[in-house]
Amino acid sequence: MKTLTQIFDSEKPLVMTDTGSSKVYLFLNGREVTVQEPQGEDGEPQEVTKYEYDVAEITPVSKSDADVLAAVKQQVQADIEAYDKSDAVNQFFLNGMPMWVPDADRTKLAKRMNTDEQDGKTVTKVIYNHVAFTLPIAAARQMLQKVESYATACFDKTNEHILTVLGMTDVAAVLGYDYRAGYPEAKPSAVINPVTEP
């Protein structure tokens, strides 16, 4: 959710619908901050407590509780899907190089390995980000299986988060939901010695 950090003189509610427009403001991650401001006739700075928030705006269909909740869910679902596509989730390491192979490309790689093996080859090529790796088929297939298993677990977790959010009935619960939790802690990693094709 796109936010802008702002400081206010007084505390704000989590959701502000009385905005004079069709927008609704969300005041997230509220915290007290101490700032120095000139006070009194002498202008000497004094410490003043203010309130800092990460402010987001949404434009629901209407400002009814149900429509505000639906708009917040839609935004959090978009955040979950963006997180699922980020390097925080979509990443593995081959010989220390971070990379990701989308589902369609994993299918193509598996087919290529099968074809190479049926042609009597013991090595296959994996090209990523303009870098070509010539790898033993058995090692490449094992790495691909690890990535597929990891991707499946991440896919399941992402959809679990989305279903959980869609089932919530409280704006505060939706906004406070930790959709980064529960993903596999370790990312697939392998050191495979490149080989020269025979």
Helices and strands as residue ranges (DSSP letters): E 4-8, E 15-16, E 24-39, E 44-58, H 65-85, E 92-94, E 97-99, H 103-118, E 123-128, E 131-136, H 137-166, H 171-176, E 189-190
